[in-house]
Amino acid sequence: MDVWLEVPLINTVMDALKRLSKNGEVPVNESDLYIYFERTKSPLSTRDIVKSLIVLETLGYISVVSSTKEERLIRVLKTA
């Protein structure tokens, strides 16, 4: 059974990206994003985070590129 969240997933992920990227100035490693959610004890799973990243990229808020074979680099394009 899924847990109801007060804030939509994409908003939670976008807020975390803004915080980690210093409002879009610095790119964020995907692993740093996972560590952030582990530290905040968020109920988001890896699958939820990946789905949110796909939606945010489709909407044009972020850009995701491969930095290494297994790691992705996330750049915030819009902060509004």
Phi and psi in radians as a Rosetta constraint file:
Dihedral C 1 N 2 CA 2 C 2 CIRCULARHARMONIC -1.346 0.35
Dihedral N 2 CA 2 C 2 N 3 CIRCULARHARMONIC 2.667 0.35
Dihedral C 2 N 3 CA 3 C 3 CIRCULARHARMONIC -1.615 0.35
Dihedral N 3 CA 3 C 3 N 4 CIRCULARHARMONIC 2.344 0.35
Dihedral C 3 N 4 CA 4 C 4 CIRCULARHARMONIC -1.355 0.35
Dihedral N 4 CA 4 C 4 N 5 CIRCULARHARMONIC 2.272 0.35
Dihedral C 4 N 5 CA 5 C 5 CIRCULARHARMONIC -1.824 0.35
Dihedral N 5 CA 5 C 5 N 6 CIRCULARHARMONIC 2.525 0.35
Dihedral C 5 N 6 CA 6 C 6 CIRCULARHARMONIC -1.257 0.35
Dihedral N 6 CA 6 C 6 N 7 CIRCULARHARMONIC -0.566 0.35
Dihedral C 6 N 7 CA 7 C 7 CIRCULARHARMONIC -1.968 0.35
Dihedral N 7 CA 7 C 7 N 8 CIRCULARHARMONIC 2.363 0.35
Dihedral C 7 N 8 CA 8 C 8 CIRCULARHARMONIC -0.999 0.35
Dihedral N 8 CA 8 C 8 N 9 CIRCULARHARMONIC 2.626 0.35
Dihedral C 8 N 9 CA 9 C 9 CIRCULARHARMONIC -0.989 0.35
Dihedral N 9 CA 9 C 9 N 10 CIRCULARHARMONIC -0.770 0.35
Dihedral C 9 N 10 CA 10 C 10 CIRCULARHARMONIC -1.147 0.35
Dihedral N 10 CA 10 C 10 N 11 CIRCULARHARMONIC -0.554 0.35
Dihedral C 10 N 11 CA 11 C 11 CIRCULARHARMONIC -1.199 0.35
Dihedral N 11 CA 11 C 11 N 12 CIRCULARHARMONIC -0.692 0.35
Dihedral C 11 N 12 CA 12 C 12 CIRCULARHARMONIC -1.109 0.35
Dihedral N 12 CA 12 C 12 N 13 CIRCULARHARMONIC -0.781 0.35
Dihedral C 12 N 13 CA 13 C 13 CIRCULARHARMONIC -1.180 0.35
Dihedral N 13 CA 13 C 13 N 14 CIRCULARHARMONIC -0.721 0.35
Dihedral C 13 N 14 CA 14 C 14 CIRCULARHARMONIC -1.132 0.35
Dihedral N 14 CA 14 C 14 N 15 CIRCULARHARMONIC -0.707 0.35
Dihedral C 14 N 15 CA 15 C 15 CIRCULARHARMONIC -1.086 0.35
Dihedral N 15 CA 15 C 15 N 16 CIRCULARHARMONIC -0.708 0.35
Dihedral C 15 N 16 CA 16 C 16 CIRCULARHARMONIC -1.127 0.35
Dihedral N 16 CA 16 C 16 N 17 CIRCULARHARMONIC -0.726 0.35
Dihedral C 16 N 17 CA 17 C 17 CIRCULARHARMONIC -1.121 0.35
Dihedral N 17 CA 17 C 17 N 18 CIRCULARHARMONIC -0.715 0.35
Dihedral C 17 N 18 CA 18 C 18 CIRCULARHARMONIC -1.067 0.35
Dihedral N 18 CA 18 C 18 N 19 CIRCULARHARMONIC -0.762 0.35
Dihedral C 18 N 19 CA 19 C 19 CIRCULARHARMONIC -1.159 0.35
Dihedral N 19 CA 19 C 19 N 20 CIRCULARHARMONIC -0.805 0.35
Dihedral C 19 N 20 CA 20 C 20 CIRCULARHARMONIC -1.220 0.35
Dihedral N 20 CA 20 C 20 N 21 CIRCULARHARMONIC -0.557 0.35
Dihedral C 20 N 21 CA 21 C 21 CIRCULARHARMONIC -1.608 0.35
Dihedral N 21 CA 21 C 21 N 22 CIRCULARHARMONIC 0.123 0.35
Dihedral C 21 N 22 CA 22 C 22 CIRCULARHARMONIC 0.973 0.35
Dihedral N 22 CA 22 C 22 N 23 CIRCULARHARMONIC 0.919 0.35
Dihedral C 22 N 23 CA 23 C 23 CIRCULARHARMONIC 1.110 0.35
Dihedral N 23 CA 23 C 23 N 24 CIRCULARHARMONIC 0.663 0.35
Dihedral C 23 N 24 CA 24 C 24 CIRCULARHARMONIC 1.613 0.35
Dihedral N 24 CA 24 C 24 N 25 CIRCULARHARMONIC 0.087 0.35
Dihedral C 24 N 25 CA 25 C 25 CIRCULARHARMONIC -1.465 0.35
Dihedral N 25 CA 25 C 25 N 26 CIRCULARHARMONIC -0.534 0.35
Dihedral C 25 N 26 CA 26 C 26 CIRCULARHARMONIC -2.146 0.35
Dihedral N 26 CA 26 C 26 N 27 CIRCULARHARMONIC 2.335 0.35
Dihedral C 26 N 27 CA 27 C 27 CIRCULARHARMONIC -1.174 0.35
Dihedral N 27 CA 27 C 27 N 28 CIRCULARHARMONIC 2.694 0.35
Dihedral C 27 N 28 CA 28 C 28 CIRCULARHARMONIC -2.052 0.35
Dihedral N 28 CA 28 C 28 N 29 CIRCULARHARMONIC 2.333 0.35
Dihedral C 28 N 29 CA 29 C 29 CIRCULARHARMONIC -1.308 0.35
Dihedral N 29 CA 29 C 29 N 30 CIRCULARHARMONIC 2.541 0.35
Dihedral C 29 N 30 CA 30 C 30 CIRCULARHARMONIC -1.058 0.35
Dihedral N 30 CA 30 C 30 N 31 CIRCULARHARMONIC -0.651 0.35
Dihedral C 30 N 31 CA 31 C 31 CIRCULARHARMONIC -1.134 0.35
Dihedral N 31 CA 31 C 31 N 32 CIRCULARHARMONIC -0.597 0.35
Dihedral C 31 N 32 CA 32 C 32 CIRCULARHARMONIC -1.121 0.35
Dihedral N 32 CA 32 C 32 N 33 CIRCULARHARMONIC -0.617 0.35
Dihedral C 32 N 33 CA 33 C 33 CIRCULARHARMONIC -1.159 0.35
Dihedral N 33 CA 33 C 33 N 34 CIRCULARHARMONIC -0.751 0.35
Dihedral C 33 N 34 CA 34 C 34 CIRCULARHARMONIC -1.111 0.35
Dihedral N 34 CA 34 C 34 N 35 CIRCULARHARMONIC -0.729 0.35
Dihedral C 34 N 35 CA 35 C 35 CIRCULARHARMONIC -1.109 0.35
Dihedral N 35 CA 35 C 35 N 36 CIRCULARHARMONIC -0.693 0.35
Dihedral C 35 N 36 CA 36 C 36 CIRCULARHARMONIC -1.022 0.35
Dihedral N 36 CA 36 C 36 N 37 CIRCULARHARMONIC -0.814 0.35
Dihedral C 36 N 37 CA 37 C 37 CIRCULARHARMONIC -1.221 0.35
Dihedral N 37 CA 37 C 37 N 38 CIRCULARHARMONIC -0.528 0.35
Dihedral C 37 N 38 CA 38 C 38 CIRCULARHARMONIC -1.164 0.35
Dihedral N 38 CA 38 C 38 N 39 CIRCULARHARMONIC -0.734 0.35
Dihedral C 38 N 39 CA 39 C 39 CIRCULARHARMONIC -1.154 0.35
Dihedral N 39 CA 39 C 39 N 40 CIRCULARHARMONIC -0.644 0.35
Dihedral C 39 N 40 CA 40 C 40 CIRCULARHARMONIC -1.450 0.35
Dihedral N 40 CA 40 C 40 N 41 CIRCULARHARMONIC 0.010 0.35
Dihedral C 40 N 41 CA 41 C 41 CIRCULARHARMONIC 0.939 0.35
Dihedral N 41 CA 41 C 41 N 42 CIRCULARHARMONIC 0.749 0.35
Dihedral C 41 N 42 CA 42 C 42 CIRCULARHARMONIC -1.347 0.35
Dihedral N 42 CA 42 C 42 N 43 CIRCULARHARMONIC 2.547 0.35
Dihedral C 42 N 43 CA 43 C 43 CIRCULARHARMONIC -1.372 0.35
Dihedral N 43 CA 43 C 43 N 44 CIRCULARHARMONIC 0.180 0.35
Dihedral C 43 N 44 CA 44 C 44 CIRCULARHARMONIC -1.330 0.35
Dihedral N 44 CA 44 C 44 N 45 CIRCULARHARMONIC 2.351 0.35
Dihedral C 44 N 45 CA 45 C 45 CIRCULARHARMONIC -1.604 0.35
Dihedral N 45 CA 45 C 45 N 46 CIRCULARHARMONIC 2.954 0.35
Dihedral C 45 N 46 CA 46 C 46 CIRCULARHARMONIC -1.036 0.35
Dihedral N 46 CA 46 C 46 N 47 CIRCULARHARMONIC -0.683 0.35
Dihedral C 46 N 47 CA 47 C 47 CIRCULARHARMONIC -1.089 0.35
Dihedral N 47 CA 47 C 47 N 48 CIRCULARHARMONIC -0.740 0.35
Dihedral C 47 N 48 CA 48 C 48 CIRCULARHARMONIC -1.107 0.35
Dihedral N 48 CA 48 C 48 N 49 CIRCULARHARMONIC -0.702 0.35
Dihedral C 48 N 49 CA 49 C 49 CIRCULARHARMONIC -1.148 0.35
Dihedral N 49 CA 49 C 49 N 50 CIRCULARHARMONIC -0.781 0.35
Dihedral C 49 N 50 CA 50 C 50 CIRCULARHARMONIC -1.105 0.35
Dihedral N 50 CA 50 C 50 N 51 CIRCULARHARMONIC -0.746 0.35
Dihedral C 50 N 51 CA 51 C 51 CIRCULARHARMONIC -1.046 0.35
Dihedral N 51 CA 51 C 51 N 52 CIRCULARHARMONIC -0.748 0.35
Dihedral C 51 N 52 CA 52 C 52 CIRCULARHARMONIC -1.133 0.35
Dihedral N 52 CA 52 C 52 N 53 CIRCULARHARMONIC -0.686 0.35
Dihedral C 52 N 53 CA 53 C 53 CIRCULARHARMONIC -1.105 0.35
Dihedral N 53 CA 53 C 53 N 54 CIRCULARHARMONIC -0.683 0.35
Dihedral C 53 N 54 CA 54 C 54 CIRCULARHARMONIC -1.110 0.35
Dihedral N 54 CA 54 C 54 N 55 CIRCULARHARMONIC -0.782 0.35
Dihedral C 54 N 55 CA 55 C 55 CIRCULARHARMONIC -1.122 0.35
Dihedral N 55 CA 55 C 55 N 56 CIRCULARHARMONIC -0.788 0.35
Dihedral C 55 N 56 CA 56 C 56 CIRCULARHARMONIC -1.105 0.35
Dihedral N 56 CA 56 C 56 N 57 CIRCULARHARMONIC -0.649 0.35
Dihedral C 56 N 57 CA 57 C 57 CIRCULARHARMONIC -1.217 0.35
Dihedral N 57 CA 57 C 57 N 58 CIRCULARHARMONIC -0.693 0.35
Dihedral C 57 N 58 CA 58 C 58 CIRCULARHARMONIC -1.098 0.35
Dihedral N 58 CA 58 C 58 N 59 CIRCULARHARMONIC -0.665 0.35
Dihedral C 58 N 59 CA 59 C 59 CIRCULARHARMONIC -1.353 0.35
Dihedral N 59 CA 59 C 59 N 60 CIRCULARHARMONIC -0.167 0.35
Dihedral C 59 N 60 CA 60 C 60 CIRCULARHARMONIC 1.544 0.35
Dihedral N 60 CA 60 C 60 N 61 CIRCULARHARMONIC 0.250 0.35
Dihedral C 60 N 61 CA 61 C 61 CIRCULARHARMONIC -1.459 0.35
Dihedral N 61 CA 61 C 61 N 62 CIRCULARHARMONIC -0.484 0.35
Dihedral C 61 N 62 CA 62 C 62 CIRCULARHARMONIC -2.382 0.35
Dihedral N 62 CA 62 C 62 N 63 CIRCULARHARMONIC 2.894 0.35
Dihedral C 62 N 63 CA 63 C 63 CIRCULARHARMONIC -2.227 0.35
Dihedral N 63 CA 63 C 63 N 64 CIRCULARHARMONIC 2.281 0.35
Dihedral C 63 N 64 CA 64 C 64 CIRCULARHARMONIC -2.041 0.35
Dihedral N 64 CA 64 C 64 N 65 CIRCULARHARMONIC 2.171 0.35
Dihedral C 64 N 65 CA 65 C 65 CIRCULARHARMONIC -2.263 0.35
Dihedral N 65 CA 65 C 65 N 66 CIRCULARHARMONIC 2.720 0.35
Dihedral C 65 N 66 CA 66 C 66 CIRCULARHARMONIC -1.417 0.35
Dihedral N 66 CA 66 C 66 N 67 CIRCULARHARMONIC 2.197 0.35
Dihedral C 66 N 67 CA 67 C 67 CIRCULARHARMONIC -1.699 0.35
Dihedral N 67 CA 67 C 67 N 68 CIRCULARHARMONIC -0.572 0.35
Dihedral C 67 N 68 CA 68 C 68 CIRCULARHARMONIC -2.417 0.35
Dihedral N 68 CA 68 C 68 N 69 CIRCULARHARMONIC -3.037 0.35
Dihedral C 68 N 69 CA 69 C 69 CIRCULARHARMONIC -1.067 0.35
Dihedral N 69 CA 69 C 69 N 70 CIRCULARHARMONIC -0.665 0.35
Dihedral C 69 N 70 CA 70 C 70 CIRCULARHARMONIC -1.977 0.35
Dihedral N 70 CA 70 C 70 N 71 CIRCULARHARMONIC -0.134 0.35
Dihedral C 70 N 71 CA 71 C 71 CIRCULARHARMONIC -1.910 0.35
Dihedral N 71 CA 71 C 71 N 72 CIRCULARHARMONIC 2.470 0.35
Dihedral C 71 N 72 CA 72 C 72 CIRCULARHARMONIC -1.980 0.35
Dihedral N 72 CA 72 C 72 N 73 CIRCULARHARMONIC 2.596 0.35
Dihedral C 72 N 73 CA 73 C 73 CIRCULARHARMONIC -1.957 0.35
Dihedral N 73 CA 73 C 73 N 74 CIRCULARHARMONIC 2.247 0.35
Dihedral C 73 N 74 CA 74 C 74 CIRCULARHARMONIC -1.952 0.35
Dihedral N 74 CA 74 C 74 N 75 CIRCULARHARMONIC 2.201 0.35
Dihedral C 74 N 75 CA 75 C 75 CIRCULARHARMONIC -1.990 0.35
Dihedral N 75 CA 75 C 75 N 76 CIRCULARHARMONIC 2.305 0.35
Dihedral C 75 N 76 CA 76 C 76 CIRCULARHARMONIC -1.484 0.35
Dihedral N 76 CA 76 C 76 N 77 CIRCULARHARMONIC 2.145 0.35
Dihedral C 76 N 77 CA 77 C 77 CIRCULARHARMONIC -1.678 0.35
Dihedral N 77 CA 77 C 77 N 78 CIRCULARHARMONIC -0.686 0.35
Dihedral C 77 N 78 CA 78 C 78 CIRCULARHARMONIC -2.175 0.35
Dihedral N 78 CA 78 C 78 N 79 CIRCULARHARMONIC 2.390 0.35
Dihedral C 78 N 79 CA 79 C 79 CIRCULARHARMONIC -1.882 0.35
Dihedral N 79 CA 79 C 79 N 80 CIRCULARHARMONIC -0.068 0.35
